Amino acid sequence: MMRSLVLPMLVLVLACAGAARADDPACATATPYPTSGATTIELTAPHAKLHVQVVASYATRERGLMCITALPENVGMIFVFPTPGKLNFWMKDTRIPLDMVWVASDGVVTAVAAKVPRTKPGTPDDEIATRQGEGRYVIELAAGAAARAGIKRGTKLTLPPLSASD
C-alpha cells in the first residue's frame, strides 16, 4: 500500500510547491503545505480512491490547506481531532474552493459542505466563510470532489486507526 501512495503524495507536493506567492501578502512567506514526508493514507469512497494527508496536531490542523493554490483530483487532507464533537472551520487564507466532509469516529459521514468558497486576499475577517459539523475527522478536498467520489451524508468510509497528537 505504501508504494501506491508515493505517486499521489508526490503529485500533491508538486502541485502545492508554488503555494506561497509574493503577490498575496498573507501567503508570501507561507511554507507550502502539505509537506513532503507527511503521513498520507488512502481512503476508499464509493467512486474513487482518496489520498489524504493526515493532520493530527493543533498546528497542522490550524494551517490546513491555507495558501494552497491548486489541489489534484482525489487528493486532500484529513484533520484528526482528539475527541468527537462540533467542529468549526474558519477558512482564512484558503485560496481554493473546497469540499468539507465531517466524519464520525465509526467512519460514517455526518455532513458535507460542498464548494465552500475561497478567501480572496484582503477579505475582512467577518466575511470569511465558516462551516461546522459533527464528527471526529474532517476531510478537505477540491470543490466538487466529494460528489464525484460519491460521498454524501451516511456514506461509510473505512478509516485506519488515527490519533490526534495533542
Secondary structure, 3 states (H helix, E strand, C coil): CHHHHHHHHHHHHHHHCCCCCCCCCCCCCCCCCCCCCCCEEEEEECCEEEEEEEECCHHHHHHCCCCCCCCCCCEEEEEEEEEEEEEEEECCCCCCCEEEEEECCCCEEEEEEEEECCCCCCCCHHHCCEEEEEEEEEEEEECCHHHHCCCCCCCECCCCCCCCCC
